Amino acid sequence: MAEAGSRPYAGVRVQGEDFILRAWSADDLGALLRHADDPQVPRGLSERFPHPYTRADGEAFLAGRVVDLDGPVLAIEIAGEACGSVAVRPGQGERAHGAELGYWLGRRHWGQGRMTRIVAAYLDWVVPALRLRRVEASVLDGNPASARVLEKNGFQEEGRRRAAVLKADGFHDLRLFGRLWSR
């Protein structure tokens, strides 16, 4: 794993009206723990995002052992602290023109329309940076707010994978969304 200062996206800063998207730093550990250790946050996320979210979990994430921080994985900074993340996982081979989008935001910042603006700003940067033609995302059936974020950003629902995910409360469908860009 490369040192944080030599990571390919270490110098990226996407400025929004009331947020900054930037690379994660070891200094973000305290803020990460404050926002990630909330039982409501992982409801709509994959099991890679645990609850409770421990110091060891935060350290593993910031060391790049959970997701590849050499990729376009950016911290969402609001009011001077990291409180969420947005990223794409680029495809490989014949799927290299596409990527899968994922994001989360600390509950303190929910319900303000901010995630819609964050995803828009991130896509404005990452699509040309990676020369993407397609971005897709999966949303758990019990997370309509995340589906609205995608729809407001021009994504269309393309299908549903029935009973695709097993959470503590039972099986959930995954709603599949996609958006295309012309080159």
Secondary structure, 3 states (H helix, E strand, C coil): CCCHHHCCCCCCEEECCCCEEEECCHHHHHHHHHHHCCCCHHHHCCCCCCCCCCHHHHHHHHCCCCCCCCCCEEEEEECCEEEEEEEEEECCHHHCCEEEEEEEECHHHCCCCHHHHHHHHHHHHHHHHHCCCEEEEEEECCCHHHHHHHHHCCCEEEEEEEEEEEECCEEEEEEEEEEECCC
